Structures are given as C-alpha cells and as structure tokens.
Amino acid sequence: MADTTSGHDPAPSPGGPALTPKGETRRRALLDGVLSVLEAGGPSAVTHRAVARAAGVPVSAATYYFAGRDDLLRAALRHATTDWVRSFDRLERASVRDLAETLVRYAITERGSARAQYELLFTAMRDASLREDAELWYSSLEHVLTRAGVPAERLDVVALAVDGLIVRMLWRGEPGTVAATARVLDEIVGPLP
C-alpha cells in the first residue's frame, strides 16, 4: 500500500510496492486519472475501475498501488497540492503579476487539476484524513502572498479573497487573462510596501 499519511508527495510505504521507474510512471498516471475522474464526476465517481480507465492502465494496477477509494482521494489531494506548492515555489520573489500568471495557469489554462483539487478540498470538510493536505494548500497560498509583500495583519483577508477569486475563475472562467487577473489582484492586495 502506498504512503498516504506523510506531508509530501506519496512514496512507497515500508512493506508496500517498491517504485521502479515504470511503477512511478504508472502511479502518477493513476493519480492524474483520479484528478480526471474527479473533474468529470466528483468524488463519488472515483473507483478503482474508473481511475484505471482514465489512466489507461489495468484495474489491478489501481488496486496494487491504492487500497481503496479513500486512499485514492488522499493520494490525489497530496499529488495536486504538491504540484500547486511547486508552482508557487518556482516564484523567486512573487509579484502580483507572477501570482496572476500562476492563477491563470492553475484555474483557467490547466483547470482540470484545480477543479479536482477544489472537489477534494470540499471533501476534506467531511473527511478528517484529508485536512492536513488541505491545510498545506492554504498554507502555500499564504506563504506566496507573504513573499509578495502582503503584510501579516492583512494576510488572512487577502488569502480569503484570493481563494474566492480562484473559485470565481473556476466557476465563471473570469477573469481569464493575466492582465485582468492582475488588476483584480491589485484591488485585493492593495499597495504593497
């Protein structure tokens, strides 16, 4: 069984399947498959069979790497969160424009992963096993806002507004450009030191 309890991208657990390069490729395909199934049908659509079909692998591969539906959901949230955190970590000194580019890529251009991730964040409200990874997502947002220069006393409000902006981008597809997103972020963030 894969490790689904640590705070980093899943890796094999002691006594679990050793990940060869082929195994790692297959496991990542399965995680991407979970995100595809989530985007199309929500958490209730996630089954070993549906995920294997989306990943283009045999069902036995899904059951080999993931014990059950909860294991699939936890690993997928961790996978999506790790990708989200990495996209923020690539920003040396985050500017509002950098953040706008990242948000447009996340919520507009590559929206499938973001939609699936938000499905999992909502699922985390009911499933305590997902909360640590949901918190990592929000912490990464606050971290990049801090790096962009948002003062500590405004961080909570700005993070809430940016989270709402992401939901609007996912729901309505707007703002849909970097320039329009940067204008909204300028309004949210306000003047920076």
N, C-alpha and C positions, 0 to 999 in steps of 0.2 A: 504494500500500500504506500502511496506517495505521502510525503510530509505535507500536512495541511495546517499545522499549528504554529509554525515559526513565522517571524515577521518579514520574511524575504521570499523571493520567487521560489516556488516549490522545487525541492530536490528530493532524491530518493531517501526514504527513511531507513534506519538500520533494519535489516532483515527484509526490506522492500526490494523492488526491482532495481537492479543496477542500470544506470542510464548510459548506454552506449551512444555514439553519435546518432545512430538510426533510432534508438529509443527516445532520445531527447527530441529529435525531429518529429517523431510520431506523437509524443506527449504534447509538444507545442501545437501541433495540428489539432489535437483533441481540445486543447484549451481555446484555440481560435474557433473550433467547432462549437464549443459551449457558448461563446460570445455570439456566434451567428444564430444559434437556436434561440438564445435569449432575446436577441433583437427581433427575430421574426415572431416568436410566440410567448415570450415572457418566461418566468421561472417554472411555471407548471409544464411547459413544453420540454424541459430538459430531462432527457432519459439517456441511458447508455446508447440505445439504438439510434435515437435522433442525432446525438452528438457524433457517433461513429459515422453515420451517413454524411453529415455536414463536413466531417474531417476527411472523408474518403478512405477510411480505414475499417478493418473488420470490428464487429462488436466486441470480440474477445480482447482487442487492444484496449478498448474503453474500460472493460471490467478488470483488466490486468493492472492498469495504472490508477484507477479510481474505484474505490469500494462501493460507492453509491452516489445517489443524486446530491446529497449534502456535500460529499467530498468533491464532486464536480463543481458545485457552486462556489465552495470556499476557494478551491484552486483557481477558478476563473476570476474571482474577485481579486485575488492576490496577483494573478498574472496581469490583469488590466490595471490594477493600482501600481504595480511595479513599472509598467510602461508609462503611465501618467507621471510618476515621480521622476523617471529618467528624462522625460521630455522637459520637465522643469529644471532638473539638474544640469541640462545642457546650456541653460541660460546663465552665463557668467555673472553679469550684473543685470538683473532683469529690469528692463524699461517697460513702460506701458505699451509701447509698440511691440516689444518681444512677447509680452503677455498676450496681446491681441492676436499676434500671429499663431501662438500656441493654442489659444482658444478656438480660433477659426479652424485650424487643422483638426483639433480634437472634436469639436461639436458640429462642424459643417462638412469639411472635406473627408474626414475619416470617422464619420458619425456613428457607424455601427458599433464600434467598441465603446464609445461614450454612452450610447443608448443602453447597451447591455450593462455597462458599469452602473448606470443610474438605477436600472432594474435591481441590480444586486444591492445597491445602497438602500433602496426601499425594503428589500428583503431583510437587510441587516436590522431594520427596526423590529422585526419579529423573531429574528434568529441571532441569539447572542454569540454564536460561534463565528459570525461574520463581522462583528462590531470592531474588533481590533484592526482588521483590514480597512473597514470604512473610516475609522479614525485616522489611519495612515493617509488615506486620500485627503481628508480635510486638513490634516497637519501639513501635507505637502503644499496645499494651496496657501495656507497661512505663511509657510516658510518663503515661498516665492514672492508673496506680497510684501513680506518684511524686507526681502532682498531688493525689491523695487523701491523701497523707501517709505512704505506706509508706516506711520507712527504707531507704536504699540497701543496707544489709547483709542485708535480708530480701527485697529486690525479686525476685531470681531464684526463690526458693522460692514466694513469693506468686504471681508470674506463672505458674509451672508449675501451681500449684493452681487458679488461675482458669481456665487453659486446660483443665485436666481437668474443672472444673465445667461449662464450656461443652460439652465432649464429652458429659458425662452429660446435660445439658439437651437436647442434640440427640438422643441415643440413647433416653433414657427419658422425656423431657418433664418431668423434675423436677430441682430444684424448679421449679414452673411459675408461681409468683406472685412479685410484687415483695417481699412481706413474707418469704416463705420463702427467697428468694434472698438477701435482705439478711441474714437470720440466718446462712446458710451463709457469706456473705462476712465477716461479723463474726468467725466462727470462724477463717476463713482468714487474714484481715488482722490480727486481734488488736487490742489497744489502740493507738490512734494518738496521736502527740504533740499 
